[in-house]
Structure formats: C-alpha cells, structure tokens
Amino acid sequence: MPTLLHLDSSADLHHSVSRALTARFADTWAGISDDHVVVRRDLHVDPLPHLPTSALHWAPRLRTPEEVVPADAEALQKLLVDELLNADAVVIGAPMYNYSVPSTLKAWIDYVHIGGVTATMGEPVTEPLAGKPVVVVSSRGATYGPGAPGEAVDHEIPSIVQVLGTSMRMDVVPVTTDLTLATRLPALHEFAGRAADDLQKASDAMVELARRFGTR
Ligand SMILES: Cc1cc2nc3c(=O)[nH]c(=O)nc-3n(C[C@H](O)[C@H](O)[C@H](O)COP(=O)(O)O)c2cc1C
C-alpha cells in the first residue's frame, strides 16, 4: 500500500494556501489507486507538545546517565518516527511564519530528528530515511525567490533542507508560492497576477509530484 504522510501546519483553517496545495497532493495520491493510503497529521489542529527534554534528540544508547525520558514522550516520539518510516512519501504544508517555519512544524522536526536513529551521529551510520521524498510547500506573503530582496532572509526552506535533507538524508523537494498577501495588502495589489501564476505553478507541481512519487 503506497502510503503518503500528509502534514499541515498553517494556523489558517479558512484561506490557507499551503493547506489547499497539500490537499491537492493528497487527493492526487489517493486517486492513483484504491491501494494508495494517506496518513494525515494536522500539526496546528492537534499540536505536539514542545520537547519535554533534550534527551529525545538522542538515541537511547547515546544518552548520558542523567538523560531520562518520560515514557509518554518516548511513546509519542516513536509514533511520529514510525509514521515517517512507514511512509513512501511525505508532503508538508510549511507556511512562512516570521521568516521561518511555524512553531508547530518546528516541534515535529524536533521530535523526528534524532541522533543515532534518523540521523547519523558517529558510528554506525543511521539513515533509514535516505532517499525518501518529502515535498515541502512553502507559502509566503512576500517574495523570496532568486534575486528578490527577500532571498537572503528565507530561513525556512534552507533550514528544512538542512535538517530533513542534509542531516536525515531525505530527498527534499521544495515548492514555493510567493506573494500570497497580494490580494490582502494594498501595497502588494500590483503583484496579484504574479501571485496567481505562482499558485497555478505550485498547484500543477502538486499533481505532477504526487503522480511521480505515487507510481514509482
Ligand atoms: C504568524 C505569521 C507570520 C508571518 N510571517 C511572514 C513572513 O515572515 N514573511 C512573509 O512573507 N509572510 C509572512 N506571513 C504571511 C504568510 O506567510 C502567508 O499568509 C502565507 O500564505 C501563509 O500560509 P497559508 O496561506 O498556508 O496559511 C506570516 C503570517 C503569519 C500568520
């Protein structure tokens, strides 16, 4: 059963661009065959608690004697890691909040990035997620593409690529859609056409990527 893990983190339950795009991805995935499964986790509606202890950043064998983890936190971490391991592909709705990821998504990342489990921390090499595709949908109010004034302050995509890609060895595919505030902010009205083009491209990319990763 080809399984998609579908994560959202937008705090907007009515007009969210990233939610619409990840839903398009998930619908395309589910439509490929009756066997295609979608596992859904809404990090905004059901937020994870912050890490109760830094010990969760380490595999049990790498913890110091004082690093004791509460059983419920250990169980939650195992659930989240298992969801990731069992998925054939992942789609993440990652709206830009204050130049970075929403704190709800950051909490999920803090749980699943574990030295000696999902990331190599010395010997042996531990990269069970190597090559797993993860499509990251970054919706943002302004513009951060190559050459844009905001390019240098996009602290979202680079940090996700660093953690999920460089450290956890996943195959990160960023899909961005810029100027989502063009219809809301008068100062950005003139960019409404560009915003619409961007959104259409991102929407088309959802269908193409879901088919690509769902049929390989
Ligand atoms: C808390 C918060 C912080 C935001 N910070 C930024 C920002 O740093 N840069 C930006 O371009 N837009 C920012 N925005 C606008 C959102 O990125 C934009 O509305 C985007 O479409 C949100 O994704 P969504 O439509 O999936 O909810 C922010 C919005 C919120 C609610």
PDBQT file of the ligand as one rigid body, heavy atoms in Angstrom, charges set to zero:
ROOT
HETATM    1  C1  LIG A 301       2.394  34.497  12.259  1.00  0.00    +0.000 C 
HETATM    2  C2  LIG A 301       2.625  34.873  10.803  1.00  0.00    +0.000 A 
HETATM    3  C3  LIG A 301       3.892  35.268  10.401  1.00  0.00    +0.000 A 
HETATM    4  C4  LIG A 301       4.131  35.580   9.059  1.00  0.00    +0.000 A 
HETATM    5  N1  LIG A 301       5.402  35.903   8.671  1.00  0.00    +0.000 NA
HETATM    6  C5  LIG A 301       5.657  36.128   7.366  1.00  0.00    +0.000 A 
HETATM    7  C6  LIG A 301       6.986  36.398   6.931  1.00  0.00    +0.000 A 
HETATM    8  O1  LIG A 301       7.940  36.403   7.685  1.00  0.00    +0.000 OA
HETATM    9  N2  LIG A 301       7.176  36.637   5.606  1.00  0.00    +0.000 N 
HETATM   10  C7  LIG A 301       6.143  36.594   4.694  1.00  0.00    +0.000 A 
HETATM   11  O2  LIG A 301       6.389  36.800   3.507  1.00  0.00    +0.000 OA
HETATM   12  N3  LIG A 301       4.886  36.329   5.085  1.00  0.00    +0.000 NA
HETATM   13  C8  LIG A 301       4.625  36.084   6.397  1.00  0.00    +0.000 A 
HETATM   14  N4  LIG A 301       3.347  35.784   6.795  1.00  0.00    +0.000 N 
HETATM   15  C9  LIG A 301       2.312  35.617   5.755  1.00  0.00    +0.000 C 
HETATM   16  C10 LIG A 301       2.171  34.148   5.396  1.00  0.00    +0.000 C 
HETATM   17  O3  LIG A 301       3.405  33.564   5.039  1.00  0.00    +0.000 OA
HETATM   18  C11 LIG A 301       1.203  33.968   4.246  1.00  0.00    +0.000 C 
HETATM   19  O4  LIG A 301      -0.059  34.493   4.647  1.00  0.00    +0.000 OA
HETATM   20  C12 LIG A 301       1.066  32.534   3.801  1.00  0.00    +0.000 C 
HETATM   21  O5  LIG A 301       0.135  32.459   2.757  1.00  0.00    +0.000 OA
HETATM   22  C13 LIG A 301       0.644  31.644   4.960  1.00  0.00    +0.000 C 
HETATM   23  O6  LIG A 301       0.413  30.319   4.508  1.00  0.00    +0.000 OA
HETATM   24  P1  LIG A 301      -1.075  29.740   4.484  1.00  0.00    +0.000 P 
HETATM   25  O7  LIG A 301      -1.791  30.533   3.420  1.00  0.00    +0.000 OA
HETATM   26  O8  LIG A 301      -0.919  28.316   4.132  1.00  0.00    +0.000 OA
HETATM   27  O9  LIG A 301      -1.677  29.937   5.830  1.00  0.00    +0.000 OA
HETATM   28  C14 LIG A 301       3.075  35.496   8.118  1.00  0.00    +0.000 A 
HETATM   29  C15 LIG A 301       1.799  35.120   8.546  1.00  0.00    +0.000 A 
HETATM   30  C16 LIG A 301       1.571  34.810   9.866  1.00  0.00    +0.000 A 
HETATM   31  C17 LIG A 301       0.190  34.364  10.283  1.00  0.00    +0.000 C 
ENDROOT
TORSDOF 0
